[in-house]
Structures are given as structure tokens and as C-alpha cells.
Amino acid sequence: MRSLAVALMGAVLSVGQVGFAQMGAPDAPQMPGLSGVAGPLSAKYGADAAKILKAAETDEDGYAALTYLCDHVGKRLSGTPQLNTAIQWGADLMRNAGLENVKVQPVMVPRWVRGSESGAMLYQGAAGPINRPLHMLGLGMSVATPAGGITAPVVFVSTFDALDAMAPDQLKGKIVVFNPGWHGYGVNTQYRTNGASRAAAKGAIAMLVRSATGLAMQIPHTGTLVYDPKQPKIPAAAISVEDALMIERLAKEGPVSVHLQMEAHMEPDVEAGNVMGEIVGSEHPEQVISIGGHIDSWDVGQGAQDDGSGIMAAYEAVTLIHKLGLKPKRTIRLVFWVNEENGGAGGRAYREMIGKKIDDQVAAIEMDGGAEKPLGIGYGSFGGPRRPRTPGTPAAPPPTPDLNSLSPEVQQSVAALRDIVSMLGPIGTDSVSPGGGGSDIEPLVADGVPSLSPRTTEAHYFDWHHTEADTLDKVDPVEFRKNAAMLSVVTYILADMDGRLAGRKSN
């Protein structure tokens, strides 16, 4: 697609705008868009990209910081002292790296406390009784069981359609167990997120859900549930794949009950914050490329892949630019957003901070898919408009569209990105794919800010994240550095080139 390549100067494109305005037209924005042919970006930035890639091969600062975050701070659930320790440490990290305008933006976050929890599977059948513990984790934001727990028969359900087909008297006073099989994270998390309220609407008193993973290793996965305010709140937990399958088998033989005990509860909100530091632009300091991930994690594991790897790869990406003395025209702002896992308060607060200056947000880049082998960059405007969604329920990746079906602005932006990633051939990350973004930048993207995110193999990310297995040993240092290198090259060029990518407002 080099025939569409890059394009600088000429017509202009405003963030979220669909047409090009001619230079000098009334009310035309001052930012040149991607139009005309001014020569490939690879010719202009190839030497700088090579410097970044070379420096990234041996730069250990990002992985060293990730090691400290995992081993010495650890899990960082919103509202906990550990999270605020991480926030202050993150601000010091940025200052010590020489970033400018380092600050913590205060954000009030929810304080959900897991407390003690346990579960057991109870079966009285012709082959003899079975009484064994469940591998379970309460879902984030769940309510507690009554003191002493509850014991009730289970109803095994494979889909929401099967649940809807049942009469309320089949479910009243029962515990619903969802096992839809494994159809990808975007499908399975619907049951985790909405299952409790769907079950409660039928009279169920608790909900269990198969963990959202294809890997069976007796490891339960937590994550956020969202209660429908029109329905009773019932306790909800995830169970391991093996336990879900065993309940399914036993339920075909005879009645199965579960004893569930949970002390989960909410406490008053706690002040935390988004951490920010900048490389200030040399010509257009008011125009900003935001790059980062979320600093909070669940209260299991170390939050290594989700999302310690994201914030530390973004940190290394930005500090590589600073160490090399590169001076982009626009400001690069490194952000560690807060409360992505169970509320999204950090992303909303960041959008509120931007206020009416949304047109100065040139791009938003979030890394929140782990630091496995990188393949390239995802671009949100490539593949259709993004729609707001509930945190914890990612949409399936959009199909690759026919490039000719896209607007000229998006075609030119895709061509520019392909030219940029062509410089990443040495590390194998030279692809541009549809979609790209993240929960924390969704409020920006909804107002037309172009969004991007790394694309990786995701070979094991959904096996590890939200579990006790999300630990530092899962992050390969070489692949981590490749992710950082890719982010660094893309971020630097977007911050320095004469044009900007096309965004698209949500409908």
C-alpha cells in the first residue's frame, strides 16, 4: 500500500472529523492532516527508528522497574495501600527518569474487599457421596453470602438462552452454574459480567461461572461483574474449568449442591490517582500523544502481565526517546491510569481533565494485553467505529475491512502507519491491524481521538491474567523490550510528523 503512503501537509483533518477542510478555509483546524504526497515517513525517520531499536535491545530499565513493581509492591487493587504505594513510586520513577511535569491527578476509586471465601461441591448419588472443595475466586464487586454461607442445589446452564428458557420455579433458591465452554474472552466474559443479575432475575440466590480461559489447570480467574440495579444482588464467583466440567458431569447423574461462603463487601471510596509525566513538545507543546496502561491490578498474583507489563513497556518507550535526546514537536505524555479493573474512574477523570481541549489530543495509545511476542500495532479507526463498553467486557476484534471501503482519511492513516511499522521489520512487528485501544482511553476515543494499541500473539495472556499466576516470570524480557521498542518508534513519529491520524467519534 505504499501508493497511499504518507502524506503530509496539504489538507487538514480535525480529530473526529470525517471530511478534509482545505487549508485556509473558515474555521479550519491548524493541524495538517495526512493528504498529498510529501515523501515516505520511513525516509525521514528511518535513522531515528534504527537508533531506538538498537537502544531497546540492551535497555533494562523498564524490566527492572517491572521487577520492583511485582516483587516489592505486588498486587494493587483499587482502594488498597499497595496501590497508593505504587502510585507514589511511579511518580518518583518518572521524575528520576527526567520526565517533565510529573504529577498525580487525584481520583476517587472504589474500595472492594474480598474477605474470607470458600466453596465446596456436594453430591449424594448412587455411586457414593462426593464432598470436595471448589477452586473459586469471588468476582470483583460481588456481595457477600449470609454469615455462615449458603448451601443450595445447583442448576447447570450452558448459555443465556438456556437460562431464559427456564421457568422461575426451576431456579428459585438455586445456585446457577454457567459453563458456556470456551469461545474466546470477549464471549465468555459476558457470563462473568452479567450472569449474576440474569440468574437473580429468575430467582437464583448465587451464581458460579467457569473461568474465562481455555486453559484447564485448576486456576480460577476473577474479574468484574456488573449488577443490574433492577435485580437483587447475589453473591458470584468464578470456578476453575475442571470444577465447572465436573459439576456438569455430576449434574447429569443426580442432584449436586454447593456450599458457598463469601465475606466480600464495599467500603467507602479512597483517593488514588493517575500518574503522569511528559516529554514536552518543541513546537506544539499543547498537542499531546497520550501513552500508557493501568497501574491497578486485581488482588491476586502480582499484576505482572495485567498491566504491569503495559505501564512499564510504555515507560521504557518514552524514556528511550528521552535518553536518545530526540525532541518531538508535540508533547508525549506517559500515563499510568488508575482503577481500570473495577470501575474505570481513572480514564473518566483523565477525560474530564482534558475538558474542551480534546482537539489537542492527537492520539491515545494503551497497552493492556500483556507483553507477549508483538506482531504490530492495532488502529482503532481501521475496522469501524469503536463503541463505549463496560470495563471487563472487551469486544471481539473487528474483521479486516476492504481498505477501499474506508474513508480517504482512514486509508491515508493506515498507509502512514504501515509506513511507520515498515521500520520495525528487524523486530517482526511490521503489521497494522483493525481495532486498537483500551478501557482507559475509551472516553477519549468516544470523542474522536485516534486510538492505538500493541497486537501480540496473546498465546497465554488470558490463561494468566486475573489469577494467582499473573507473576513476573510470565513476562519474557526479550519480548517485553520488543513491545517497548515498537511503542517507542510509533509514539515518537506520531509526536513529530507533520500530519495526524484520523479519529472517529462513537455513534
Order of alpha helices (4+ residues) and beta strands (2+ residues): alpha-alpha-alpha-beta-beta-beta-beta-beta-alpha-alpha-beta-alpha-beta-beta-alpha-beta-beta-beta-alpha-beta-alpha-beta-beta-alpha-beta-alpha-beta-alpha-alpha
